[in-house]
Amino acid sequence: MIRLYDFELSGSCYKVRLLLNILKVSCERIPVDFVGKEHKSERFLKLNPLGEIPVMEDGEVRLRDAQSILVYIARQYDRSSTWFPDAPDSMGRIMQWLSFGGNELMAAAGARLIRILDYPHDLPVLQARAIESFRILDEHLSDREFLELGHPTIGDIACFPYVAMAGEGGIDLKPYANILRWIDRIRQIPGFIPMPGIPAIGAVAA
Amino acid sequence: MIRLYDFELSGSCYKVRLLLNILKVSCERIPVDFVGKEHKSERFLKLNPLGEIPVMEDGEVRLRDAQSILVYIARQYDRSSTWFPDAPDSMGRIMQWLSFGGNELMAAAGARLIRILDYPHDLPVLQARAIESFRILDEHLSDREFLELGHPTIGDIACFPYVAMAGEGGIDLKPYANILRWIDRIRQIPGFIPMPGIPAIGAVAA
């Protein structure tokens, strides 16, 4: 069984739990005391020298980095072959959003960390960066239901958590109607699991 | 033919040119005036709303983000199927280094930009982050010839440029003997193309 080194409130860990639940793959969750900085402990650095969660183990395979774990899980367990399909252009297009989820959107993750766990980052700088990334995402979603290919992929999963939970970082999603509709669509995927801070379905109409 | 929106000195553009040359795929290079901020122009933002180079076009496919372009090119043009192979665990392992190349190692890219193009970033902060990423990379390479799978992959290509050109960002690679040996190995791949700032073969022995 997959072992996931996990912290309940982490959006990056949630990406992995969300895809696993949608694909009906069970996992053993090994809690990491993120608040107590267990992810920087000598023991944990042997699992991931970057000192970050999540880490996944599946038999002999051990992987760090949420986006890398999504790639592995989709290729190993997605029998529909739709979450990270074979075609070179599909992979390239989805990869753009794995990068966006692991880079640009981590500003929103940082803003949330400051607000919910009192992290010592520069809140206005991170909020401004997050807002710029939301503007790009909202524009992209103006004529699309999902980020690429017209259906959900691991690109959506990689971007969803820190966008959907942006309110916890003090960022109002109301200006981004296309993003709010996309959040609604993702909430309706069979196997979706909620997290605190994600807007309720229909928030766009409110 | 592939069209690459390109800037000669960009390490991110070089990643793409390097893989194309190794795979013997020709491309049309469209120069972008990076110094003149053409990548932030209205015209360019229509190609890539993130305002970054490289951008690649291949027929109907347009992609931003060096790592995404590497994924596409490997899947579309690598007849050996070794640069980004099918197996789920291979993809997951390589993806870790696509993320590392697009995240952690961009500190080294930033340090280089400050030094060669006088960018207004915080040099000591970026150098310290780069050094931490080099420490992790050097340790990883202590018992490996390439980053994963025992042979070169797009993971190596994604990480190579900003490590190899770190000297231009004022970072000395001498303490990282495993990295210097890895640079030597990559330089010896048929189709390798040099860039200014990359140490000569044998620098490890110097």
HADDOCK unambig.tbl for C-alpha pairs under 7 A between the chains (distance, minus, plus):
assign (segid A and resid 49 and name CA) (segid B and resid 136 and name CA) 6.60 0.50 0.50
assign (segid A and resid 61 and name CA) (segid B and resid 89 and name CA) 6.63 0.50 0.50
assign (segid A and resid 63 and name CA) (segid B and resid 93 and name CA) 6.71 0.50 0.50
assign (segid A and resid 64 and name CA) (segid B and resid 96 and name CA) 6.85 0.50 0.50
assign (segid A and resid 65 and name CA) (segid B and resid 96 and name CA) 6.39 0.50 0.50
assign (segid A and resid 68 and name CA) (segid B and resid 92 and name CA) 4.93 0.50 0.50
assign (segid A and resid 68 and name CA) (segid B and resid 95 and name CA) 5.09 0.50 0.50
assign (segid A and resid 68 and name CA) (segid B and resid 96 and name CA) 5.48 0.50 0.50
assign (segid A and resid 69 and name CA) (segid B and resid 92 and name CA) 6.24 0.50 0.50
assign (segid A and resid 71 and name CA) (segid B and resid 91 and name CA) 6.94 0.50 0.50
assign (segid A and resid 71 and name CA) (segid B and resid 92 and name CA) 5.72 0.50 0.50
assign (segid A and resid 72 and name CA) (segid B and resid 88 and name CA) 5.04 0.50 0.50
assign (segid A and resid 72 and name CA) (segid B and resid 89 and name CA) 5.95 0.50 0.50
assign (segid A and resid 72 and name CA) (segid B and resid 91 and name CA) 6.56 0.50 0.50
assign (segid A and resid 72 and name CA) (segid B and resid 92 and name CA) 4.76 0.50 0.50
assign (segid A and resid 75 and name CA) (segid B and resid 88 and name CA) 5.12 0.50 0.50
assign (segid A and resid 76 and name CA) (segid B and resid 88 and name CA) 5.48 0.50 0.50
assign (segid A and resid 88 and name CA) (segid B and resid 72 and name CA) 5.03 0.50 0.50
assign (segid A and resid 88 and name CA) (segid B and resid 75 and name CA) 5.11 0.50 0.50
assign (segid A and resid 88 and name CA) (segid B and resid 76 and name CA) 5.48 0.50 0.50
assign (segid A and resid 89 and name CA) (segid B and resid 61 and name CA) 6.62 0.50 0.50
assign (segid A and resid 89 and name CA) (segid B and resid 72 and name CA) 5.96 0.50 0.50
assign (segid A and resid 91 and name CA) (segid B and resid 71 and name CA) 6.93 0.50 0.50
assign (segid A and resid 91 and name CA) (segid B and resid 72 and name CA) 6.56 0.50 0.50
assign (segid A and resid 92 and name CA) (segid B and resid 68 and name CA) 4.93 0.50 0.50
assign (segid A and resid 92 and name CA) (segid B and resid 69 and name CA) 6.25 0.50 0.50
assign (segid A and resid 92 and name CA) (segid B and resid 71 and name CA) 5.72 0.50 0.50
assign (segid A and resid 92 and name CA) (segid B and resid 72 and name CA) 4.76 0.50 0.50
assign (segid A and resid 93 and name CA) (segid B and resid 63 and name CA) 6.71 0.50 0.50
assign (segid A and resid 95 and name CA) (segid B and resid 68 and name CA) 5.08 0.50 0.50
assign (segid A and resid 96 and name CA) (segid B and resid 64 and name CA) 6.86 0.50 0.50
assign (segid A and resid 96 and name CA) (segid B and resid 65 and name CA) 6.38 0.50 0.50
assign (segid A and resid 96 and name CA) (segid B and resid 68 and name CA) 5.48 0.50 0.50
assign (segid A and resid 103 and name CA) (segid B and resid 103 and name CA) 6.70 0.50 0.50
assign (segid A and resid 136 and name CA) (segid B and resid 49 and name CA) 6.61 0.50 0.50
